Amino acid sequence: MEWFLLVVLVVLIAGGAFLLRRASAERHARDLADARAEAQRWYERLGGQVMNLHGDEPAVRQALVDAGERYTAAGSQLEQSRTVRQFALARETAIEGLAYARAARVALGLDPGPDLPPLAAAHGAGQLTVEREVDVQGQHFKAGPQPGNDTPYYYPGGRVQGRPVPAGWYSQPWWKPALAGAAGAIGGLLIFDALFSPAFADPGYGYDAGQAEGFDDGSGGGDGGDAGGDYGGDYGGGDFGGDAGFGGGDFGGGDF
C-alpha cells in the first residue's frame, strides 16, 4: 500500500511539473506572437509613410532618407528576431523611423498626425525651443526647433557619448561620427558643449531632471544608453544602436 501511494505521489508531481512547463511554453508563445505582431504593425505603418511621402526640400529628403534607413533596419531585425526582446527592439527601430517620417510631414507643411510612443533613447533629452548658432573649430553650426534649408537634419533626441541631445533640426548630423566611434567623439562633444552649455540662462531646449543628470554624469546613458548597447549585441548595431533604444512602458499612438 505504501509503495502504491508513493507511485501515485510521484505521478502527481511529474504531471504537475509537465502542466507547469506546458503552461509556461504556451505563455511564452503568446508573448512572442504578441511582440511579433506589435513590431510588424509599426513596421508596416512606417512602410506606408516611406512609400507615400515625397518632397524636394532638403529637410524633407533627408528626413525620408533617415526614415527609409530605419525601415530597412527594422525589416532586417524582424527577419532575425527570435525572442520577445528582439521583436521589441525591431519595434523601437520602426517607431524611430516614424519619428523621421513625422518630421518629413512637418517639413512638408502637413499635419504630423498623432503623437508617437516615446523613444527610450530620447528619454530626458528634451526638445529644441529656440535657434542656436555656434562656431566650432572653424565650422558654423546651427540648430533650431523648425526645419529649414540651413537646418535639414532632424534628430529625434537621444544620447551622444552619454550626453542628452535634444530633438530638433540641425545644420549638420554631427552626432553620427560621434556615435560611430572615438574618431568623431571629441569633435562631437565640442559641438555639444558649444550648442547646449548649461551655463546659458536659457539653454534653448526642454530641460528636465533627466538632462540635469546627464550633465552631472556624462557617462550615465540611462535606459536609452543601455538599449543602444543591446542593438549592438543583438543585431550588430551600427548607427541604429546609438540612435535608438528599446522603448518600454505602455505605448499608445494611432495611425498617421
Rosetta blueprint (number, residue, H / E / L):
1 M L
2 E H
3 W H
4 F H
5 L H
6 L H
7 V H
8 V H
9 L H
10 V H
11 V H
12 L H
13 I H
14 A H
15 G H
16 G H
17 A H
18 F H
19 L H
20 L H
21 R H
22 R H
23 A H
24 S H
25 A H
26 E H
27 R H
28 H H
29 A H
30 R H
31 D H
32 L H
33 A H
34 D H
35 A H
36 R H
37 A H
38 E H
39 A H
40 Q H
41 R H
42 W H
43 Y H
44 E H
45 R H
46 L H
47 G H
48 G H
49 Q H
50 V H
51 M H
52 N H
53 L L
54 H L
55 G L
56 D L
57 E L
58 P H
59 A H
60 V H
61 R H
62 Q H
63 A H
64 L H
65 V H
66 D H
67 A H
68 G H
69 E H
70 R H
71 Y H
72 T H
73 A H
74 A H
75 G H
76 S H
77 Q H
78 L H
79 E H
80 Q H
81 S L
82 R L
83 T L
84 V H
85 R H
86 Q H
87 F H
88 A H
89 L H
90 A H
91 R H
92 E H
93 T H
94 A H
95 I H
96 E H
97 G H
98 L H
99 A H
100 Y H
101 A H
102 R H
103 A H
104 A H
105 R H
106 V H
107 A H
108 L L
109 G L
110 L L
111 D L
112 P L
113 G L
114 P L
115 D L
116 L L
117 P L
118 P L
119 L L
120 A H
121 A H
122 A H
123 H L
124 G L
125 A L
126 G L
127 Q E
128 L E
129 T L
130 V L
131 E L
132 R E
133 E E
134 V E
135 D E
136 V E
137 Q L
138 G L
139 Q E
140 H E
141 F E
142 K E
143 A E
144 G E
145 P L
146 Q L
147 P L
148 G E
149 N L
150 D L
151 T E
152 P L
153 Y E
154 Y E
155 Y E
156 P L
157 G L
158 G E
159 R E
160 V E
161 Q L
162 G L
163 R E
164 P E
165 V E
166 P L
167 A E
168 G E
169 W E
170 Y E
171 S L
172 Q L
173 P L
174 W L
175 W H
176 K H
177 P H
178 A H
179 L H
180 A H
181 G L
182 A H
183 A H
184 G H
185 A H
186 I H
187 G H
188 G H
189 L H
190 L H
191 I H
192 F H
193 D H
194 A H
195 L H
196 F L
197 S L
198 P L
199 A L
200 F L
201 A L
202 D L
203 P L
204 G L
205 Y E
206 G L
207 Y L
208 D L
209 A H
210 G H
211 Q H
212 A H
213 E H
214 G H
215 F H
216 D H
217 D L
218 G L
219 S L
220 G L
221 G L
222 G H
223 D H
224 G H
225 G H
226 D H
227 A H
228 G H
229 G H
230 D H
231 Y H
232 G H
233 G H
234 D H
235 Y H
236 G L
237 G L
238 G L
239 D H
240 F H
241 G H
242 G H
243 D H
244 A L
245 G L
246 F L
247 G L
248 G L
249 G L
250 D L
251 F L
252 G L
253 G L
254 G L
255 D L
256 F L
